[in-house]
Amino acid sequence: MRHSSTARAVILVTLLIVGAAGCSRQAQRAESAMPGGGVTAQVTGEELRQLAADAYEDQDWARAEQRYGEVTRRNPADVEAWFRLGNIHARTGREESAVVAYREVVKRDPKHTRAWHNLGVVQVRMAITTFAEMGEATDPGDPLTARAAELAAGLEALLAPTAGTASERRSASQKP
């Protein structure tokens, strides 16, 4: 009888270990990465979206970009994945890629105000950079160089947190 109890205990422990190993393998499958951080094709769309969201929340931009990129390849109509890609590109200084991603959002959802807003902000930042580059490359005595500096300063003021909303700025400019 005692031998039977010991055998049962050994079997139970073995089953628990095998079960735990199976869970671990499943978790590894979901997190398995190919060279360069790519997620394997075995991961479902929902698992991939969750992995992308987790990386985004952790501000692991490289992993989040790779995973949201895979989400958009699998499902090009996924507006939120495109939006998150735009945010990732903007946060990592890749404005042109951010513009492309935000354009994908507004093409699919023209009422997506956050994408329109972020698209505008990124384009304003790009304009500031362009005017700064112009100032470095052109003759300082050229009137357009001076005008570019004025435009860049004005655009920077628009992005300042204290600048207020566009309607507030319009109202203020119309007051005597």
Secondary structure, 3 states (H helix, E strand, C coil): CHHHHHHHHHHHHHHHHHHHHHHHHHHHHHHCECCCCCECCCCCHHHHHHHHHHHHHCCCHHHHHHHHHHHHHHCCCCHHHHHHHHHHHHHCCCHHHHHHHHHHHHHHCCCCHHHHHHHHHHHHHHHHHHHHHHHHHCCCCCHHHHHHHHHHHHHHHHHCHHHCCHHHHHHHHHCC
